[in-house]
Amino acid sequence: MKLSRWVATAAVAVATVATLNTLPAAAGRQYDPTDQSLRNLGLRHNLYLGTAVDMAALDDPADPRYRQIVGSEFSTVTAENVMKWESLEPTRGSYDWAAADELVTFARQHDQRVRGHVLAWQNQLPKWLTDGVADGSISNAQLRDLLHKHITDVVTHFRGKIWQWDVVNEAVSDPWDTPPTLHYKGFWAEHLGPDYIADAFRWARAADPKALLFYNDYNIEAFGSGDPANDKTQFVYDMAKGLLARGVPIDGIGSQGHLGTQYGNYDTLQVVAALKKFSALGLATAFTEVDVRSEVTEGMGSNEINPRLQASAANYHVLLQACLADRHCLSFTVWGFTDKHSWVPGTFTNEGLANIYDENYQPKRAYNVLRGDLIYAGPPYVLPRVPQKPRR
């Protein structure tokens, strides 16, 4: 390298370091070098660190520590359940906005941004909707109108208050499903066909021109064979590319990041390659539901628990490193932060230990690994985020 080029490169690096330490306020706050919280450390990179929020826990007066950590550690929040259709419209034509509005108010009081979750998903639908389709009282044409109305009503209600919407969630099958060839799955694809995906994004954009609109799914952290018949990441990539070619206003891809220590997971370079391939399409990326569960048995000793905690921390580390490496990765959200309120034990038999705090709100190794990543990352490989503009 010629000296003149080295000097120029060094000048850029110095300027970048200065930028990292004098970033504009993110979510209303300035970086404070004495504050070691995840939210503050993320400010060095203009990266938002978030959590899904259990509203019952947030409102529990006997459990104030939950509320305190949500407000102090995170710069963005996601409604774990209260923005899903069954919660918002349990009775046809009658919305219950109270819990979701409460979360939005909490976020505003704590200078946090909100990820909206979720507009179109085949699970947690109201019984009146699924029963109506099953008994024939709701036709497919009426169902499409109801989805249009739901998306319009919800996005309009929260217009100007949501940073990122998960517009369509988990629309793609897995290789272990029947048939094993990847395909569009679930309630909406079955009744409306895959075009509902493009419709959902267009309806969401019409209702809010400024929110970022994401497709969200699991098992898309890294590419596999590259064959869309069995590589889910490739299938989603091809889907996103096709939507963009049709002028569909999709702004980002959310990789959920639900991992398990018992599986062969990914290294940082694999995950970076996937994120950067999506961002090369002009899309933002985000990790939206990160947790790392382990198999657990009653009476496990420290010789069994410690390796699981170390493996969990390593997986959190890989995902955050990859996010930091892609300047278009805007946020990193854990799906709940404490094992006390984790969804994992109720969903996966004999699994747990998935979050960054234990059941007593003590930070685990994973929490400190995330902090270390945010503290020690910097140029030339980690630079501030590139803001995403909503696609018209």
N, C-alpha and C positions, 0 to 999 in steps of 0.2 A: 504494500500500500504506500503510495506517495505521501510525503509529509504534509503537503497542502491539503490532501484529501483527509488525512488523519485529523488535522486541525479542524477542518470543517465538520467532520463527524463528531469530534469531541465537543465542539461548540453546540451542535444540535443536542447531544446527550446532556450537556449542562443545562441548556434551556429546557429540556424535557424534565429533568429533575426539578428545576424551579417550578415548572408547571404542575408537577405532581404535588408539590408542597404548598401551592397557592391556588388550588382548584377553586372554581366558583362554588357557591353553596349548592349542595345536592339535597333535595328535600328540605330546603330552608336552613341548612346548617353549614358551617365552615369546618374544615379539617382541624382537629385539635390534637397536637402531638402527645398530649398527656392522657388522652382518652383511648383506652385499649379495647373498646367495644367493637364488635363486628361492623356495626353500622358506620362508626367513625373511621375505622381502618379502611373500609371500602371507599370512603371519600377520596383517598389518595389516588384511586384509579377511576373515579366517577362510576363505580360499580355499586349497585344496590344489593344489599344483603337482606333477605326476607325470610318470613316464616308463615306457614299456614296457621290460622287461628281457630281454636275451638271456643266458640262464643260462650258455652256453658262454663268453661274454665275461666274465661276472661271476666265473667260476671260473678264468680263465686267469692263471696266476702271472706270465706274461710281459707281461701288460697290466694292471698294477695301477691305472692311471689310470681305467679304466672303472669299477672297483669304487668307487674313491674319489669319483668324481663322482656316481654313483648314490646313495651314502650321504649326501653333503653338500648336493647341490643340490635334492633332491626330497623331498616330504613324503608322497607316495603312489607305489606301484609297481604295475605290471600285468605279469603273466606274458605275454611275447610269444607263447610256444608251449606251455609245459609244463603248462598247465591245460586244454588242448584234449583231446578224447576220444582221438585216436590216440596221444597221449603218455601219458595216464593209464591206458588199458586196451588196450595193443597186442595182448594175448592175451585172448580172452574169459574173463571171470571172474577175471582176475589183474591187480590194480592195481599200478602203479608210482608211488608218491607221492613218491619221494625228491627229485626236482628241485623240484617245487612246494612241498614242505615246507621245502626249503632257502631258497626265496625268502621264505616266510612268516617263517622264523626270522631271516633278514637284516633284514626289515622291522621286526620287533620289536626287534632290537638297535639299529636306527637311528631308533626312534620314528616309524615310518612306518605309514600305513594301506595296505591292499591292496585293489585292484580285481580281482575274480575274472573271468577271461575264458577260456572262454565255455562255457555249458551246452548250448545247442541251436543248432547251426550246420550248414549243409550241406557245409561243407568240413572237411578234416583229420579225417575220420572214420576209425576203424580199418578195415582191409581185411576183417577177418572179418565186420564188420557189413554193409558195402556188398556184398561178395561173397555173403553169405547172402541178402540181399534180392534180388539179381540172379538167383541160381540157384533161388530159391523155397524154400530151406530155412528162411528166416525170413519168416513171414507178416506182413501188416500189423498184425494184432492182437498178434502177438509183438513186432513192432517198437515198438509203443506201450508195451508192458510194459518193453521194454529201455530206452527213453528215460526212462520213469518211474523205473526202477531206477538208471540212470546219474545222473540229477539228484539223486535222494535220496541215493545213496552219496556223491557228490562234495560236495554242500552239507553233509551230515552230517559228513563227514570234516573240513571246514574250519569248522564251525559256531563262531561267536564270534571268528573270525579274519579274516573278510572284511567290509569296509565296504560295498562295492557289488559286486553280481553283474551281469554282462551275461548275462541269462537267455536271451534270444533275440536272435540276431544276423543282420542282413541278410536278413530274410524277404520283402522287397518288391523287385519287379523294377525295371528302369530303362526309360525311354522308348525306348531303342535296342534293347531286347530284342525277341524274337519270342514272342507278339504285342506290339505297341508299347503297347497299353493296359495300364496298371499292374495288377499282380496279385500274389498270393502265389506265390513261386517256390521252387525248390530241392527237395532230397531229402525233407525232412519234409513240406512242403505236398503234394508229389506222392503220398506214400504215406499220410499221415494226415489231409490236409485242413487248412485254416487253424485249426481248433480246437486243434491242438497248441500254439498260442501261449498260449492261456488255460490249458491244462493245465500247461504248463511253469512258468508263474508260480505256479500253485496248489501244484504239487509242491515248488517251491523254497521257498515260504513255509512249507509244512508242515515242511520240514527245518530251517529257520532263521527264527525269528520276528523276528529283529533286523536281519538284513542288508537293505540297500536293493536293490531289484530293478529293473533297467533293461532297456528295449528299446534296442538299439544298431544304428545304421545309418549309411551314408554318403550324401552328396548330400541332406542334409536341413538344411543350414545356413540356408536362406532359402526363403520361399514364392515360387512362380512364378505360374502362371495361376490358381491356386485350384481348378482342376478336378482331382479325384482320378484322372481317367483318364490325366492326363499330368503332374501336379504331385506328385512323390514326397513332399514335405513335407506337403502337404495329405492325401495318402493315409495317411501315418503318424499325422498328427494325428487324422484320423477313426477310425483303428484304435484309438489310445490312448483316445479319448473313448468308443468303443464298449466297450472292455475295462472301463473304469471303470464304465460304466453296468451292466455285468453283474456287478460286484462282484469283478472280478479284481484281485489284490493287486499291481498295478504301481505302482512308486514314482517312476520317473524315465525320462527319454529321454536317451540318449547320442547326441550328434552327433559322428561320427568326426572330421571336419575334414581329410580327405585332399584337399588342393588342389594345383593346378598353376599355375605362373606363365604358362603359355601359354594359359590359358583366361580368359574374362571372369568374374571372381569377384565377390564381394559387397562392399558397403560396410557399415560398422558398424550403421547404422540398420536395414538389411534383416535382419541377423542378430539384432539385439536384438528386432525385432518377432516373429521366429520363436520365440526362446527364451521371450519373455514370453507368447506365446499358449499354449505348452505349459505354462508354470508357472501360467497362469490356470486350468488344469484341476486344479490342486493337485499337480502333478508337479514333482519336482526336475529340473534339467537338468545336463548336464556335457559338456565336450568331451573325447573319450576316446582319440583316435588321431591327434593333429594332426601333420601334416608338410606341407611345401609343396615339391613337386618341380619341376624345370625340365628342359627339353630340353638335352642336352649333346652336344657333338661333340669328338672327339679334337683336341687342339691349340688349343682355344678360347683367345683372348687375354683380357686384363683388360677390354677394351672390350665383350666379350660376357658375361663372367662377372659383372662388377659390376652391370649392370642386372638380372640374374637374382637376385642376392643382395638387391638393394634391393626387388625385387618380392616375393620370398619374405618378407622382413621385414615388408613392408606387409600381407601376408595373415595372418601370425601376429598382427600388431598388431590387425587387424580382429576376429579371433576372440576374443582376450583382452579387448579393450575391450568387446565384446558380453557376454562372460561376466561381467565386472565389473559391467556395468550391470544384469544380472538377479540379484537377491539370492538367487534359488533355484538359480543355477549354482554347484555345490558344488566342482567340481574341473576342472582343465585339464591334460590329460595329453598329452605329446608321444609319438609312436610311435617310440621310440628317440631318442636325443639327439645321436648322432654319426654323420657320414657314413661312418665306418669300419665300422660295423655296421648300415648301413641296408638294409632290405628292398627299397628302390626299384629299384636297378640290376638286381637279379635278377628283377624282376617286369615292369618297363616298359623296353622297348628304348630305349637312348640317352637315359635320363633319370636324374637324380641331384640332388645339392646340396640334399637335402630337409630336413636337420636343423639344429639350432641350434648345433652344434659341427662343425668340419670334421674331416677324417680324422686330424689330428694333435692333436685335442682342444683346438683353439683356438676360443674363442667367436666366433661370426659376428655379423653385424649383427642378425640376428633375435633372438639371445640378449639383446643389450643393449636392443633395442626392448621385449622382454617385461619386462625389469627396469625400464625407464623407465615403462612403463604401471603397474606395481605401485607404483613410488615416488611418482608424481605424481597418481595417482587418489585421490579422496576425496569427501567430501560436497559438495553434496547429491546428486550423481548416482551416486556409488559408496558403498555402505554395507555393513556386515558381512553375511555370508551368513545366510539363514534356515535353520536345521537342518530336515531332512526326517525325519518320523517314519515308520517302516515301516507300510505299510497292511495291515490285518488282512484 
